[in-house]
Structure formats: C-alpha cells, structure tokens
C-alpha cells in the first residue's frame, strides 16, 4: 500500500472528471478516423505518419524515430507503413548512415495525399476539439495536456515544426 495519501478509489468530482476524459480518449480516435477513412482510405494514425514525414528533413525518418513519435510499437508502425507503402505514399529503404536501420520516406504521391487530407483533418479537429471550447479553454486544454504528458514521461511530446499545418 502506498503512503502517498491518494484515495483507494476515485469518487465524486474526481471520478466524474476521469470518466469524462476516459470517454473522450475512447470516442476521439474513431471520430478522427471516420472522415479520413471515408475520403482517403487513410486512418488518423496513417495520416500522422505522413504528417511526421512531411515535417522531417528530406521527408524521411528512421522507423524507430517514427515509432517513438507516434508512441507505437515497431510492429504496429510497420503494418501501417506497409499499408501506405503499397499505395505508393511512402517508401522504405536502408539508412545509408546505418545499414541496420530502415528509413521511411514520403513520396510525392504521399505529399499530395497529405495536402488533400489536411483540410479534412483540420476541419475535424476544429469541429470536435477546438470549436466547442472558448479561447481560454483552448489554452487550458494545452496546459492540461502538457502536464499529463509530463506525468506520463519526462521526454517532450511531439511539437509541430511548422506552424499552420494540420
């Protein structure tokens, strides 16, 4: 048993807060997937892979780096990359700097797909996450999200390199 003074179970406002957040965590991923799958046969996770590659130098990242960015196992990432690679959106090659590593590189077709899908993704995020909040609440959500990230792990979470995209 811990000496932290934490309650043995959640109750009252703490339980209601957790229930609301847990519901968002469950409902948001399929809600983000739906328009991307419908319009582009692309999941939110796959969109994130394309976005990360577009944001990277030479539009390429090692698979291990991409897995860390997406908080994904290499096997999950590999399945997703295989799917978008089969569509010509990404290619995988050996890293010339380290032959043991594999690079994922965004193709021109992948960049075109990202540019087509980004307005849909931006609209979905705006509609589901940003529009329901006031400007002050958006700032609070950012601060709350960063604090939760830091409680989970000390490393920085993903930060967009270029403002104004996705």
DAFENHU-V991445 format. One record per pair of residues at least 12 apart in sequence whose ideal C-beta (glycine too) atoms are under 10 Angstrom apart, sorted by the first residue. I is the first residue (numbers start at 1). GAP is how many residues later the second one is. If there is no record, write none. Layout:
# DAFENHU-V991445
i:I gap:GAP
i:I gap:GAP
This chain:
# DAFENHU-V991445
i:21 gap:123
i:21 gap:127
i:24 gap:104
i:24 gap:105
i:27 gap:101
i:28 gap:16
i:28 gap:97
i:28 gap:100
i:28 gap:101
i:29 gap:14
i:29 gap:15
i:29 gap:16
i:30 gap:13
i:30 gap:14
i:31 gap:13
i:31 gap:93
i:31 gap:94
i:31 gap:96
i:31 gap:97
i:31 gap:98
i:32 gap:12
i:32 gap:13
i:32 gap:15
i:32 gap:16
i:32 gap:89
i:32 gap:92
i:32 gap:93
i:32 gap:96
i:32 gap:97
i:33 gap:12
i:33 gap:13
i:33 gap:14
i:33 gap:91
i:34 gap:90
i:35 gap:82
i:35 gap:85
i:35 gap:86
i:35 gap:88
i:35 gap:89
i:35 gap:92
i:36 gap:81
i:36 gap:84
i:36 gap:85
i:36 gap:88
i:38 gap:82
i:39 gap:77
i:39 gap:78
i:39 gap:81
i:39 gap:82
i:40 gap:47
i:40 gap:73
i:40 gap:74
i:40 gap:76
i:40 gap:77
i:40 gap:80
i:40 gap:81
i:41 gap:42
i:41 gap:43
i:41 gap:46
i:41 gap:72
i:42 gap:38
i:42 gap:41
i:42 gap:42
i:42 gap:45
i:42 gap:47
i:42 gap:71
i:42 gap:72
i:42 gap:74
i:42 gap:75
i:42 gap:78
i:42 gap:79
i:43 gap:37
i:43 gap:40
i:43 gap:41
i:44 gap:77
i:44 gap:80
i:44 gap:81
i:45 gap:25
i:45 gap:27
i:45 gap:31
i:45 gap:32
i:45 gap:34
i:45 gap:35
i:45 gap:38
i:46 gap:34
i:46 gap:35
i:46 gap:37
i:46 gap:38
i:46 gap:41
i:46 gap:43
i:46 gap:44
i:46 gap:67
i:46 gap:71
i:47 gap:37
i:47 gap:66
i:47 gap:67
i:47 gap:70
i:47 gap:71
i:47 gap:73
i:47 gap:74
i:47 gap:119
i:48 gap:18
i:48 gap:21
i:48 gap:22
i:48 gap:24
i:48 gap:32
i:48 gap:73
i:48 gap:110
i:48 gap:118
i:49 gap:12
i:49 gap:17
i:49 gap:18
i:49 gap:20
i:49 gap:21
i:49 gap:23
i:49 gap:28
i:49 gap:31
i:49 gap:32
i:49 gap:34
i:49 gap:35
i:49 gap:40
i:49 gap:41
i:49 gap:55
i:49 gap:57
i:49 gap:61
i:49 gap:65
i:50 gap:34
i:50 gap:39
i:50 gap:40
i:50 gap:54
i:50 gap:56
i:50 gap:57
i:50 gap:60
i:50 gap:61
i:50 gap:63
i:50 gap:64
i:50 gap:65
i:50 gap:67
i:50 gap:68
i:50 gap:116
i:51 gap:18
i:51 gap:55
i:51 gap:63
i:51 gap:66
i:51 gap:67
i:51 gap:70
i:51 gap:107
i:51 gap:109
i:51 gap:114
i:51 gap:115
i:52 gap:13
i:52 gap:14
i:52 gap:17
i:52 gap:18
i:52 gap:52
i:52 gap:54
i:52 gap:106
i:52 gap:108
i:52 gap:109
i:53 gap:13
i:53 gap:16
i:53 gap:28
i:53 gap:31
i:53 gap:36
i:53 gap:37
i:53 gap:50
i:53 gap:51
i:53 gap:52
i:53 gap:53
i:53 gap:54
i:53 gap:57
i:53 gap:58
i:53 gap:61
i:54 gap:52
i:54 gap:56
i:54 gap:57
i:54 gap:60
i:54 gap:61
i:54 gap:64
i:54 gap:107
i:54 gap:108
i:54 gap:111
i:54 gap:112
i:55 gap:14
i:55 gap:51
i:55 gap:59
i:55 gap:103
i:55 gap:104
i:55 gap:105
i:55 gap:106
i:55 gap:107
i:55 gap:110
i:55 gap:111
i:56 gap:13
i:56 gap:47
i:56 gap:48
i:56 gap:49
i:56 gap:50
i:56 gap:105
i:57 gap:104
i:58 gap:45
i:58 gap:47
i:58 gap:48
i:59 gap:31
i:59 gap:45
i:59 gap:46
i:59 gap:47
i:59 gap:48
i:59 gap:49
i:59 gap:51
i:59 gap:52
i:59 gap:55
i:60 gap:30
i:60 gap:31
i:60 gap:32
i:60 gap:33
i:60 gap:35
i:60 gap:43
i:60 gap:44
i:60 gap:45
i:60 gap:46
i:61 gap:34
i:61 gap:42
i:61 gap:43
i:61 gap:44
i:61 gap:45
i:62 gap:33
i:62 gap:35
i:62 gap:36
i:62 gap:39
i:62 gap:40
i:62 gap:41
i:62 gap:42
i:63 gap:14
i:63 gap:15
i:63 gap:18
i:63 gap:29
i:63 gap:32
i:63 gap:38
i:63 gap:39
i:63 gap:40
i:63 gap:41
i:64 gap:13
i:64 gap:31
i:64 gap:37
i:64 gap:38
i:65 gap:36
i:65 gap:38
i:65 gap:39
i:66 gap:12
i:66 gap:14
i:66 gap:15
i:66 gap:24
i:66 gap:36
i:66 gap:37
i:66 gap:38
i:67 gap:14
i:68 gap:87
i:68 gap:90
i:69 gap:88
i:69 gap:89
i:70 gap:88
i:71 gap:81
i:71 gap:82
i:71 gap:86
i:71 gap:87
i:74 gap:28
i:77 gap:27
i:78 gap:14
i:78 gap:24
i:78 gap:26
i:80 gap:24
i:81 gap:21
i:81 gap:23
i:84 gap:20
i:84 gap:22
i:84 gap:23
i:84 gap:25
i:84 gap:26
i:84 gap:29
i:85 gap:19
i:85 gap:20
i:85 gap:22
i:85 gap:25
i:87 gap:20
i:87 gap:22
i:87 gap:23
i:87 gap:26
i:88 gap:19
i:88 gap:20
i:88 gap:21
i:88 gap:22
i:88 gap:25
i:89 gap:17
i:89 gap:18
i:89 gap:19
i:89 gap:20
i:89 gap:21
i:89 gap:22
i:89 gap:23
i:89 gap:24
i:89 gap:25
i:90 gap:13
i:90 gap:14
i:90 gap:15
i:90 gap:16
i:90 gap:17
i:90 gap:19
i:90 gap:20
i:90 gap:23
i:91 gap:12
i:91 gap:13
i:91 gap:14
i:91 gap:15
i:91 gap:16
i:91 gap:19
i:92 gap:12
i:92 gap:13
i:93 gap:12
i:114 gap:51
i:114 gap:52
i:115 gap:50
i:117 gap:49
i:118 gap:47
i:118 gap:48
i:119 gap:47
i:121 gap:44
i:121 gap:45
i:122 gap:42
i:122 gap:43
i:122 gap:44
i:125 gap:41
i:129 gap:12
i:145 gap:12
